[in-house]
Amino acid sequence: MIKVRGSEVRGTVVAPPSKSHTHRAIFLSGMAMGQSHISTPLISADTVASLQAMNAFGARFYEHDNGITVNGGTLTSAERTVNVGNSGTTLRLLAGLASLFPDTTTIDGDSSLRTRPLAPLLESLTEMGAICNSRNGYPPVSIRGPLSSNSTSIRGDLSSQFISSLLISSGLRKEGAEIRIKGRLSSRPYVDITIDMMERFGVPVKICESGFRVVGGGYRACNYKVPGDFSSAAFPLVAGALCGSVTVNGLNIEDRQGDKEIVRILQAFGAEVKIGNGWVRSQNSPLKSTDVDMSDTPDLFPIVAVLATKASGKSRLYNAQHLRFKETDRIATTVGFLRAMGADVIAHEDGCSIQGGRALKGCTVNTYGDHRIMMAAFVAALSAEGVTEIICNDEYKVSYPLFLEHMKSLGADWSEIR
């Protein structure tokens, strides 16, 4: 548990490396024939789960000061149950890889991971010839290949990770695969990241009217530098907009990350934002309400909701129904802690509406082990009256291992309660 007091924050921090890019770099380099090098990777609980999972399949990783050297390409099915902890990304990407091998792979995780749905992906893999067994579409799951078909269809509005799993695993197949998307594709920028990185590792993906066509043939080793993470940078940037002035270095505004949208969202709310060569600065100014479509940027939902509580007028965050199936039901948990702090917020099936302008007040917040809820509650506490006690462990280390250290360096008044 930590105690946070209302604080002014000023200064500069460096964005942590992107978790999404690091996961994909680990899988692609492990699949690629030859030796690859990953520079500036994020080393966190989730990405370590991916390292361990790929190690179980035969890839070899060597960590050093300059990053990770990877010897990949000679994979076999895992000989034991692969425990991926709380990493939903590892679960989904590994399921696709496991479907390529003739032996059964069992994937499991912690109690939270066992609530993460996998059924649509398993149905697609089954359509392609895999044998899948699960607990009604939830982990633990057992998967056995090889695949006999090179085409499948899957809904696009449930999780972009399902699509990324099918794309990445198809790159190892000689004939590739056609992946047809049913309905709207949510979180499209994450799929774009996957495609861009696959092409960097030597497998082209063609975008067609029905979805995607993976050329296949196997990956080639490559050296890849992980960019700074806009998803994580959103927390100090919003803190700056609410409580002072914060600059985040290590950000490329031309990057394909969908969550760079936080810059436009801050501007839409009226925050004073400046963009330089490799940095973004956000500082306090009067905020006004706005509506935000969260369909492509769901990870920003908790911290954007915090931002909206300080904007005059009514804001609406919408098209985020897939947040119901994250580490927590992030719509419910976000609305819950903001209400507890005195915000006028109403939950909807696909998001929430917030009447801004009410003063937030310190209280006790339970984050239920969700890293983004913990960090959003921390930033809310900086702008609240009194003291906020946040019931948490080290969940922030899943995506932003230096979060508390960075907040302290910016002037946040917090202490650990033992």
Sine and cosine of phi, psi and omega as CSV:
sin_phi,cos_phi,sin_psi,cos_psi,sin_omega,cos_omega
0.00,0.00,0.61,-0.79,0.08,-1.00
-0.81,-0.59,0.44,-0.90,0.01,-1.00
-0.92,-0.39,0.80,-0.60,-0.05,-1.00
-0.83,-0.55,0.76,-0.65,0.07,-1.00
-0.96,-0.30,0.46,-0.89,0.09,-1.00
-0.80,0.60,0.73,-0.69,-0.14,-0.99
-0.54,-0.84,0.47,-0.88,0.23,-0.97
-1.00,0.00,0.67,-0.74,0.00,-1.00
-0.84,-0.54,0.73,-0.69,0.02,-1.00
-0.53,-0.85,0.62,-0.78,0.07,-1.00
0.66,-0.75,-0.30,-0.95,-0.10,-1.00
-0.74,-0.67,0.67,-0.74,0.12,-0.99
-0.74,-0.67,0.25,-0.97,0.05,-1.00
-0.97,-0.25,0.76,-0.65,0.00,-1.00
-0.88,0.48,0.66,-0.75,0.10,-0.99
-0.92,0.39,0.36,-0.93,0.07,-1.00
-0.89,0.45,0.43,-0.90,-0.04,-1.00
-0.93,0.37,0.81,-0.59,0.07,-1.00
-0.92,0.39,-0.68,0.74,-0.02,-1.00
-0.87,0.49,-0.72,0.70,0.01,-1.00
-0.92,0.40,-0.62,0.78,-0.02,-1.00
-0.90,0.43,-0.71,0.71,0.06,-1.00
-0.81,0.59,-0.76,0.64,-0.07,-1.00
-0.92,0.39,-0.62,0.78,0.03,-1.00
-0.90,0.45,-0.61,0.79,0.03,-1.00
-0.90,0.44,-0.74,0.68,-0.02,-1.00
-0.92,0.39,-0.72,0.69,-0.07,-1.00
-0.92,0.38,-0.66,0.75,0.02,-1.00
-0.93,0.36,-0.56,0.83,0.06,-1.00
-0.93,0.38,-0.51,0.86,0.02,-1.00
-0.99,0.13,-0.41,0.91,-0.12,-0.99
-0.97,0.25,0.67,-0.74,0.05,-1.00
-0.96,0.28,0.82,-0.57,0.02,-1.00
0.94,-0.34,-0.28,-0.96,-0.08,-1.00
-0.95,-0.32,0.82,-0.58,0.05,-1.00
-0.91,-0.41,0.28,-0.96,0.08,-1.00
-0.74,-0.68,0.79,-0.62,0.05,-1.00
-0.96,-0.27,0.90,-0.43,0.02,-1.00
-1.00,-0.07,0.54,-0.84,0.03,-1.00
0.72,0.69,0.76,0.65,0.06,-1.00
-0.96,0.27,0.39,-0.92,0.18,-0.98
-0.99,0.12,0.85,-0.53,0.09,-1.00
-0.97,-0.23,0.96,-0.27,-0.04,-1.00
-0.58,-0.81,0.06,-1.00,-0.04,-1.00
-0.84,0.54,-0.68,0.74,-0.04,-1.00
-0.93,0.36,-0.71,0.71,-0.05,-1.00
-0.96,0.30,-0.50,0.86,0.12,-0.99
-0.89,0.45,-0.58,0.82,0.08,-1.00
-0.87,0.50,-0.64,0.77,0.04,-1.00
-0.93,0.36,-0.65,0.76,0.07,-1.00
-0.85,0.52,-0.72,0.69,-0.03,-1.00
-0.92,0.38,-0.61,0.79,0.01,-1.00
-0.90,0.43,-0.72,0.69,0.00,-1.00
-0.94,0.35,-0.52,0.86,0.09,-1.00
-0.89,0.46,-0.61,0.79,0.03,-1.00
-0.90,0.43,-0.40,0.92,0.03,-1.00
-1.00,-0.07,0.03,1.00,0.13,-0.99
0.94,-0.34,-0.12,0.99,0.08,-1.00
-0.96,0.28,0.48,-0.88,-0.03,-1.00
-0.84,-0.54,0.78,-0.63,-0.09,-1.00
-0.86,-0.51,0.70,-0.72,-0.01,-1.00
-0.80,-0.61,0.95,-0.31,-0.02,-1.00
-0.99,0.13,0.64,-0.77,0.07,-1.00
-0.46,-0.89,0.01,-1.00,-0.12,-0.99
-0.87,0.50,-0.49,0.87,-0.06,-1.00
-1.00,-0.03,0.06,1.00,0.00,-1.00
0.73,-0.69,-0.66,-0.75,-0.04,-1.00
-0.75,-0.66,0.79,-0.62,0.15,-0.99
-0.99,-0.12,0.71,-0.71,-0.12,-0.99
-0.82,-0.57,0.80,-0.60,0.20,-0.98
-0.97,-0.24,0.93,-0.36,-0.11,-0.99
-0.82,-0.58,-0.12,-0.99,0.14,-0.99
0.99,-0.13,-0.33,0.94,-0.02,-1.00
-0.92,-0.38,0.95,0.30,-0.11,-0.99
-1.00,-0.09,0.51,-0.86,0.14,-0.99
-0.70,-0.72,0.29,-0.96,0.01,-1.00
-0.91,0.41,0.49,-0.87,-0.02,-1.00
-0.93,0.37,0.58,-0.81,-0.04,-1.00
-1.00,-0.03,-0.07,1.00,-0.03,-1.00
-0.63,-0.78,0.17,-0.99,0.10,-1.00
-0.89,0.45,0.74,-0.67,0.02,-1.00
-1.00,-0.10,0.90,-0.43,0.01,-1.00
-0.99,-0.11,0.88,-0.47,-0.08,-1.00
-0.97,-0.23,0.26,0.97,0.07,-1.00
0.88,0.48,-0.86,-0.51,-0.03,-1.00
-0.93,-0.36,0.29,0.96,-0.12,-0.99
-1.00,-0.03,0.98,-0.18,0.04,-1.00
-0.91,0.42,-0.58,0.82,0.03,-1.00
-0.89,0.46,-0.71,0.70,0.03,-1.00
-0.87,0.50,-0.69,0.72,0.02,-1.00
-0.82,0.58,-0.79,0.62,-0.09,-1.00
-0.93,0.36,-0.72,0.70,-0.01,-1.00
-0.91,0.41,-0.61,0.79,-0.02,-1.00
-0.94,0.34,-0.54,0.84,0.02,-1.00
-0.87,0.50,-0.68,0.73,0.04,-1.00
-0.90,0.44,-0.69,0.73,0.01,-1.00
-0.89,0.46,-0.68,0.73,-0.04,-1.00
-0.87,0.49,-0.47,0.88,-0.05,-1.00
-0.94,0.34,-0.16,0.99,-0.04,-1.00
-1.00,0.03,-0.18,0.98,-0.14,-0.99
-0.94,-0.35,0.53,-0.85,-0.09,-1.00
-0.98,0.21,-0.18,0.98,0.04,-1.00
-0.99,-0.16,0.42,-0.91,-0.04,-1.00
-0.97,0.23,0.74,-0.67,0.12,-0.99
-0.92,-0.39,0.75,-0.66,0.07,-1.00
-0.95,-0.32,0.76,-0.65,-0.02,-1.00
-0.86,-0.50,0.75,-0.66,-0.01,-1.00
-0.62,-0.79,0.06,-1.00,0.02,-1.00
-0.29,-0.96,-0.33,-0.94,-0.04,-1.00
-0.98,0.18,-0.04,-1.00,-0.09,-1.00
-0.89,0.45,-0.56,0.83,0.03,-1.00
-0.93,0.37,-0.68,0.73,0.00,-1.00
-0.89,0.46,-0.52,0.85,-0.01,-1.00
-0.93,0.36,-0.10,1.00,0.09,-1.00
-0.98,-0.18,0.03,1.00,-0.06,-1.00
-1.00,0.01,0.85,-0.52,-0.07,-1.00
-0.93,0.38,0.61,-0.80,-0.01,-1.00
-0.73,-0.69,-0.08,1.00,-0.16,-0.99
-0.82,0.57,-0.72,0.69,-0.03,-1.00
-0.86,0.50,-0.63,0.77,0.03,-1.00
-0.93,0.38,-0.68,0.74,0.01,-1.00
-0.89,0.45,-0.60,0.80,0.04,-1.00
-0.90,0.44,-0.64,0.77,0.03,-1.00
-0.92,0.39,-0.68,0.74,0.03,-1.00
-0.91,0.42,-0.60,0.80,0.06,-1.00
-0.90,0.43,-0.65,0.76,0.04,-1.00
-0.87,0.50,-0.49,0.87,0.00,-1.00
-1.00,0.01,-0.04,1.00,0.11,-0.99
0.90,-0.43,-0.03,1.00,0.02,-1.00
-0.97,0.25,0.42,-0.91,0.12,-0.99
-0.96,-0.27,0.89,-0.45,-0.10,-0.99
-0.84,-0.55,0.72,-0.70,0.09,-1.00
-0.77,-0.64,0.68,-0.73,-0.05,-1.00
-0.48,-0.88,0.00,-1.00,0.06,-1.00
-1.00,-0.08,0.98,0.18,-0.02,-1.00
0.81,0.58,0.66,0.76,0.05,-1.00
1.00,0.02,0.13,0.99,0.01,-1.00
-0.83,-0.56,0.42,-0.91,0.06,-1.00
-0.89,0.46,0.42,-0.91,0.06,1.00
-0.96,0.30,0.47,-0.88,-0.04,-1.00
-0.75,-0.66,0.62,-0.79,0.08,-1.00
-0.89,-0.45,0.72,-0.69,-0.09,-1.00
-0.72,-0.69,0.72,-0.69,0.05,-1.00
-0.70,-0.72,0.72,-0.69,0.09,-1.00
-0.97,-0.26,-0.42,-0.91,0.00,1.00
-0.99,0.16,0.13,-0.99,0.01,-1.00
-1.00,0.10,0.56,-0.83,-0.03,-1.00
-0.93,-0.36,-0.27,0.96,-0.02,-1.00
-0.89,-0.45,0.50,-0.87,0.00,-1.00
-0.93,-0.38,0.46,0.89,0.08,-1.00
-0.53,-0.85,0.49,-0.87,0.04,-1.00
-0.35,-0.94,0.20,-0.98,0.08,-1.00
-0.76,-0.65,0.47,-0.88,-0.04,-1.00
-0.40,-0.91,0.56,-0.83,0.07,-1.00
-0.90,0.43,0.62,-0.79,-0.03,-1.00
-0.99,-0.12,-0.11,0.99,-0.14,-0.99
-0.99,-0.17,0.14,0.99,-0.08,-1.00
-0.98,-0.19,-0.79,0.61,0.02,-1.00
-0.35,-0.94,0.82,-0.57,0.06,-1.00
-0.91,0.42,-0.38,0.93,0.01,-1.00
-0.91,0.41,-0.51,0.86,0.08,-1.00
-0.88,0.47,-0.69,0.72,-0.02,-1.00
-0.92,0.40,-0.70,0.71,0.00,-1.00
-0.88,0.48,-0.61,0.79,0.03,-1.00
-0.88,0.48,-0.72,0.69,0.00,-1.00
-0.91,0.41,-0.66,0.75,0.00,-1.00
-0.89,0.46,-0.78,0.63,-0.09,-1.00
-0.90,0.43,-0.71,0.71,-0.01,-1.00
-0.91,0.40,-0.56,0.83,0.00,-1.00
-0.91,0.42,-0.42,0.91,0.01,-1.00
-0.91,0.42,-0.37,0.93,0.03,-1.00
-1.00,0.09,-0.23,0.97,-0.03,-1.00
-0.99,0.13,0.66,-0.75,-0.05,-1.00
-0.85,0.53,-0.66,0.75,-0.06,-1.00
-1.00,-0.06,-0.01,1.00,-0.03,-1.00
0.93,0.36,-0.48,-0.88,0.00,-1.00
-0.20,-0.98,0.39,-0.92,0.13,-0.99
-0.95,-0.31,0.80,-0.60,-0.01,-1.00
-0.89,-0.46,0.93,-0.36,-0.03,-1.00
-1.00,-0.05,0.74,-0.68,-0.04,-1.00
-0.98,-0.21,0.81,-0.59,0.04,-1.00
-0.99,-0.14,0.85,-0.52,0.01,-1.00
0.99,0.16,-0.27,-0.96,-0.05,-1.00
-0.97,0.24,0.62,-0.78,0.04,-1.00
-1.00,-0.06,0.94,-0.34,0.04,-1.00
-0.99,0.17,0.38,-0.92,0.03,-1.00
0.80,0.61,0.67,0.74,-0.05,-1.00
-0.82,0.57,-0.60,0.80,-0.01,-1.00
-0.85,0.52,-0.51,0.86,0.02,-1.00
-0.93,0.36,-0.57,0.82,0.09,-1.00
-0.93,0.37,-0.62,0.78,0.05,-1.00
-0.87,0.49,-0.64,0.77,0.06,-1.00
-0.87,0.49,-0.71,0.71,0.01,-1.00
-0.85,0.53,-0.75,0.66,-0.03,-1.00
-0.89,0.45,-0.69,0.72,0.00,-1.00
-0.87,0.50,-0.68,0.73,-0.02,-1.00
-0.95,0.30,-0.59,0.81,0.08,-1.00
-0.85,0.52,-0.68,0.74,-0.01,-1.00
-0.92,0.39,-0.56,0.83,0.08,-1.00
-0.89,0.46,-0.53,0.85,0.01,-1.00
-1.00,-0.07,0.25,0.97,0.22,-0.98
0.99,-0.11,0.16,0.99,0.02,-1.00
-0.87,-0.49,0.95,-0.31,0.04,-1.00
-0.95,0.31,0.51,-0.86,0.10,-1.00
-0.81,-0.59,0.80,-0.60,0.01,-1.00
-0.99,-0.15,0.76,-0.65,0.05,-1.00
-1.00,0.01,0.83,-0.56,-0.02,-1.00
-0.81,-0.58,0.07,-1.00,-0.09,-1.00
-0.87,0.49,-0.58,0.81,-0.06,-1.00
-1.00,0.05,-0.26,0.97,-0.04,-1.00
0.40,-0.92,-0.93,-0.36,-0.10,-1.00
-0.66,-0.75,0.55,-0.84,0.10,-1.00
-0.83,-0.56,0.91,-0.41,0.01,-1.00
-1.00,0.00,0.81,-0.58,-0.05,-1.00
-0.92,0.39,-0.63,0.77,0.04,-1.00
0.99,0.15,-0.19,-0.98,0.02,-1.00
0.97,-0.23,-0.14,0.99,0.05,-1.00
0.98,-0.21,0.40,-0.92,-0.06,-1.00
-1.00,-0.09,0.45,-0.89,0.08,-1.00
-0.94,-0.34,0.60,-0.80,0.03,-1.00
-0.87,0.50,0.54,-0.84,0.04,-1.00
-0.40,-0.92,0.34,-0.94,0.09,-1.00
-1.00,-0.09,0.78,-0.63,-0.13,-0.99
-0.73,-0.68,0.76,-0.65,0.06,-1.00
-0.97,-0.22,0.83,-0.55,-0.01,-1.00
-0.97,0.22,0.78,-0.62,-0.01,-1.00
-0.98,0.18,0.22,-0.98,0.11,-0.99
-0.91,0.42,0.46,-0.89,-0.18,-0.98
-0.98,-0.19,0.93,-0.38,0.07,-1.00
-0.92,0.40,-0.52,0.85,0.00,-1.00
-0.86,0.51,-0.70,0.71,0.01,-1.00
-0.97,0.23,-0.62,0.79,-0.01,-1.00
-0.88,0.48,-0.39,0.92,-0.01,-1.00
-0.84,0.54,-0.55,0.83,-0.07,-1.00
-0.93,0.36,-0.80,0.59,0.07,-1.00
-0.91,0.41,-0.52,0.85,0.02,-1.00
-0.91,0.41,-0.68,0.74,0.06,-1.00
-0.92,0.38,-0.60,0.80,0.08,-1.00
-0.84,0.54,-0.66,0.75,0.05,-1.00
-0.90,0.44,-0.66,0.75,-0.01,-1.00
-0.91,0.42,-0.49,0.87,-0.05,-1.00
-1.00,-0.04,-0.56,0.83,-0.27,-0.96
-0.71,-0.70,0.34,0.94,0.01,-1.00
0.44,-0.90,-0.86,-0.51,-0.01,-1.00
-0.41,-0.91,0.84,-0.54,-0.05,-1.00
-0.75,-0.66,0.74,-0.68,0.12,-0.99
-0.95,-0.31,0.72,-0.69,0.07,-1.00
-0.91,-0.42,0.88,-0.47,0.06,-1.00
-1.00,0.02,0.24,-0.97,0.06,-1.00
0.99,0.12,0.39,0.92,-0.01,-1.00
-0.89,-0.45,0.72,-0.70,0.05,-1.00
-0.94,-0.35,0.95,-0.32,-0.07,-1.00
-0.91,0.41,-0.24,0.97,0.04,-1.00
-1.00,0.00,-0.05,1.00,-0.01,-1.00
-0.89,0.46,0.38,-0.92,-0.04,-1.00
-1.00,0.08,0.05,1.00,0.02,-1.00
-0.87,0.50,0.76,-0.65,0.04,-1.00
-0.91,0.42,-0.52,0.85,-0.10,-1.00
-0.98,0.22,0.02,1.00,0.21,-0.98
-0.91,0.42,-0.18,0.98,0.08,-1.00
-0.86,0.51,-0.33,0.94,0.03,-1.00
-0.84,0.54,-0.51,0.86,0.02,-1.00
-0.91,0.43,-0.74,0.67,0.02,-1.00
-0.92,0.40,-0.61,0.79,0.01,-1.00
-0.90,0.45,-0.70,0.71,0.06,-1.00
-0.85,0.53,-0.68,0.73,0.01,-1.00
-0.91,0.42,-0.63,0.78,0.00,-1.00
-0.90,0.43,-0.54,0.84,0.04,-1.00
-0.98,0.18,-0.12,0.99,0.05,-1.00
0.99,-0.15,0.09,1.00,0.04,-1.00
-0.92,0.39,0.51,-0.86,0.06,-1.00
-0.99,0.10,0.92,-0.39,-0.09,-1.00
-0.85,-0.52,0.73,-0.69,0.11,-0.99
-0.83,-0.55,0.62,-0.79,-0.05,-1.00
-0.84,-0.55,0.78,-0.62,0.03,-1.00
-0.83,-0.56,-0.20,-0.98,0.00,-1.00
-0.97,0.24,1.00,-0.07,0.01,-1.00
1.00,0.01,0.19,0.98,0.01,-1.00
-0.54,-0.84,0.38,-0.92,0.09,-1.00
-0.72,-0.70,0.70,-0.71,0.05,-1.00
-0.86,-0.50,0.69,-0.72,0.05,-1.00
-0.80,-0.60,0.75,-0.66,0.01,-1.00
-0.67,-0.74,0.34,-0.94,-0.14,-0.99
-0.90,0.44,0.69,-0.72,0.13,-0.99
-0.33,-0.95,0.27,-0.96,0.00,-1.00
-0.85,0.53,0.73,-0.68,-0.07,-1.00
-0.96,-0.26,0.55,-0.83,0.05,-1.00
-0.83,-0.56,0.44,-0.90,-0.07,-1.00
-0.94,0.33,0.39,-0.92,0.10,-0.99
-0.35,-0.94,0.31,-0.95,0.07,-1.00
-0.98,-0.18,0.62,-0.78,-0.07,-1.00
-0.76,-0.65,0.83,-0.55,0.12,-0.99
-0.99,0.15,0.91,-0.41,-0.10,-1.00
-0.99,-0.13,0.18,0.98,-0.15,-0.99
-0.88,0.48,-0.58,0.82,-0.03,-1.00
-0.99,-0.14,-0.12,0.99,-0.06,-1.00
-0.71,-0.70,0.81,0.58,-0.10,-0.99
-0.89,0.45,-0.50,0.87,-0.02,-1.00
-0.91,0.42,-0.33,0.94,0.00,-1.00
-0.99,0.13,-0.18,0.98,-0.14,-0.99
-0.80,0.60,-0.79,0.62,-0.08,-1.00
-0.88,0.48,-0.68,0.73,-0.07,-1.00
-0.97,0.23,-0.51,0.86,0.08,-1.00
-0.93,0.36,-0.58,0.81,0.07,-1.00
-0.88,0.47,-0.65,0.76,0.07,-1.00
-0.87,0.49,-0.71,0.70,0.02,-1.00
-0.84,0.54,-0.68,0.73,-0.07,-1.00
-0.91,0.41,-0.43,0.90,0.00,-1.00
-0.91,0.42,-0.36,0.93,-0.03,-1.00
-0.98,-0.18,0.06,1.00,-0.03,-1.00
-0.99,-0.11,0.71,-0.70,0.03,-1.00
-0.94,0.35,0.72,-0.69,-0.02,-1.00
0.99,-0.17,-0.12,-0.99,-0.09,-1.00
-0.97,-0.26,0.81,-0.59,0.06,-1.00
-0.94,-0.35,0.44,-0.90,0.05,-1.00
-0.74,-0.68,0.78,-0.63,0.12,-0.99
-0.95,-0.31,0.82,-0.57,-0.17,-0.99
-0.62,-0.78,0.11,-0.99,-0.03,-1.00
0.88,0.47,0.64,0.76,-0.02,-1.00
-0.80,-0.60,0.54,0.84,-0.06,-1.00
-0.88,0.47,-0.43,0.90,0.01,-1.00
-0.94,0.35,-0.18,0.98,0.08,-1.00
-0.93,0.37,-0.25,0.97,0.02,-1.00
-0.90,0.43,-0.27,0.96,-0.14,-0.99
-0.86,-0.52,0.53,0.85,0.07,-1.00
-1.00,-0.03,-0.36,-0.93,0.02,-1.00
-0.81,0.59,-0.60,0.80,0.21,-0.98
-0.75,-0.66,0.08,-1.00,0.22,-0.98
-0.96,0.28,1.00,-0.07,-0.19,-0.98
-0.93,0.37,-0.37,0.93,0.11,-0.99
-0.93,0.36,-0.75,0.66,-0.02,-1.00
-0.91,0.42,-0.69,0.72,-0.05,-1.00
-0.94,0.34,-0.60,0.80,0.05,-1.00
-0.91,0.42,-0.76,0.64,0.02,-1.00
-0.88,0.48,-0.62,0.79,-0.03,-1.00
-0.88,0.47,-0.75,0.66,-0.06,-1.00
-0.96,0.27,-0.52,0.85,0.03,-1.00
-0.94,0.35,-0.64,0.77,0.09,-1.00
-0.88,0.48,-0.68,0.74,0.00,-1.00
-0.87,0.49,-0.49,0.87,0.01,-1.00
-1.00,0.03,0.02,1.00,0.09,-1.00
0.98,-0.19,0.09,1.00,0.00,-1.00
-0.96,0.28,0.51,-0.86,0.08,-1.00
-1.00,-0.04,1.00,-0.03,-0.11,-0.99
-0.69,-0.72,0.66,-0.75,-0.01,-1.00
-0.83,-0.55,0.77,-0.63,0.03,-1.00
-0.98,0.19,0.61,-0.79,0.15,-0.99
-0.83,-0.56,0.21,-0.98,-0.03,-1.00
-0.87,0.50,-0.55,0.84,-0.07,-1.00
-0.93,-0.38,0.24,0.97,0.00,-1.00
0.33,-0.94,-0.71,-0.70,0.00,-1.00
-0.31,-0.95,0.28,-0.96,0.15,-0.99
-0.87,-0.50,0.60,-0.80,-0.12,-0.99
-0.72,-0.69,0.84,-0.55,0.15,-0.99
-1.00,-0.02,0.96,-0.28,-0.13,-0.99
-0.98,0.19,0.15,-0.99,0.10,-0.99
0.97,-0.25,-0.28,0.96,0.06,-1.00
-0.96,0.27,0.61,-0.79,0.06,-1.00
-0.95,0.31,0.74,-0.67,0.10,-0.99
-0.99,0.15,0.53,-0.85,-0.02,-1.00
-0.81,-0.59,0.60,-0.80,0.02,-1.00
-0.87,0.48,0.57,-0.82,0.02,-1.00
-0.36,-0.93,-0.19,-0.98,0.10,-0.99
-0.99,-0.16,0.79,-0.61,-0.05,-1.00
-0.87,-0.49,0.77,-0.64,0.12,-0.99
-0.98,-0.20,0.85,-0.53,-0.05,-1.00
-1.00,-0.04,-0.11,0.99,0.04,-1.00
0.81,0.59,0.54,0.84,0.09,-1.00
0.97,0.25,0.21,0.98,-0.04,-1.00
-0.99,-0.12,0.88,-0.48,-0.09,-1.00
-0.88,0.47,-0.63,0.78,-0.04,-1.00
-0.96,0.27,-0.53,0.85,0.09,-1.00
-0.92,0.39,-0.67,0.74,0.00,-1.00
-0.87,0.50,-0.73,0.68,-0.06,-1.00
-0.94,0.34,-0.59,0.80,0.05,-1.00
-0.91,0.42,-0.66,0.75,0.03,-1.00
-0.90,0.44,-0.60,0.80,0.03,-1.00
-0.88,0.48,-0.74,0.67,-0.01,-1.00
-0.90,0.43,-0.64,0.77,0.07,-1.00
-0.86,0.50,-0.64,0.77,-0.02,-1.00
-0.90,0.43,-0.53,0.85,0.03,-1.00
-0.89,0.46,-0.51,0.86,-0.04,-1.00
-0.99,-0.16,0.12,0.99,-0.07,-1.00
-0.99,-0.16,0.38,-0.93,0.11,-0.99
-0.98,0.18,0.67,-0.74,0.07,-1.00
0.99,0.14,-0.48,-0.87,-0.13,-0.99
-0.90,-0.43,0.69,-0.72,0.09,-1.00
-0.91,-0.41,0.78,-0.62,0.09,-1.00
-0.97,-0.22,0.86,-0.51,-0.06,-1.00
-0.96,-0.29,0.89,-0.46,0.02,-1.00
-0.99,0.17,0.95,-0.30,-0.08,-1.00
-0.40,-0.92,0.20,-0.98,0.13,-0.99
-0.90,-0.43,-0.90,-0.44,0.03,-1.00
-0.89,-0.45,0.52,0.86,-0.12,-0.99
-0.88,0.47,-0.46,0.89,0.02,-1.00
-0.86,0.51,-0.40,0.92,-0.02,-1.00
-0.94,0.35,-0.19,0.98,0.08,-1.00
-0.86,0.51,-0.63,0.77,-0.08,-1.00
-0.79,-0.61,-0.37,0.93,-0.12,-0.99
-0.60,-0.80,0.96,0.26,-0.12,-0.99
-0.85,0.53,-0.46,0.89,-0.04,-1.00
-0.99,-0.16,0.28,0.96,-0.10,-0.99
-0.83,0.56,-0.81,0.58,-0.05,-1.00
-0.90,0.43,-0.62,0.78,0.04,-1.00
-0.89,0.45,-0.68,0.73,0.03,-1.00
-0.90,0.43,-0.67,0.74,0.00,-1.00
-0.89,0.46,-0.63,0.77,0.05,-1.00
-0.89,0.46,-0.67,0.75,-0.02,-1.00
-0.91,0.41,-0.44,0.90,0.01,-1.00
-1.00,0.10,-0.16,0.99,0.03,-1.00
0.94,-0.35,0.06,1.00,0.02,-1.00
-0.90,0.44,0.70,-0.71,0.00,-1.00
-1.00,-0.09,0.99,-0.14,0.02,-1.00
-0.64,-0.77,0.40,-0.92,0.04,-1.00
-0.52,-0.85,0.42,-0.91,0.00,-1.00
-1.00,0.03,0.66,-0.75,0.06,-1.00
-0.95,-0.31,0.87,-0.49,-0.01,-1.00
-0.97,-0.23,0.00,0.00,0.00,0.00
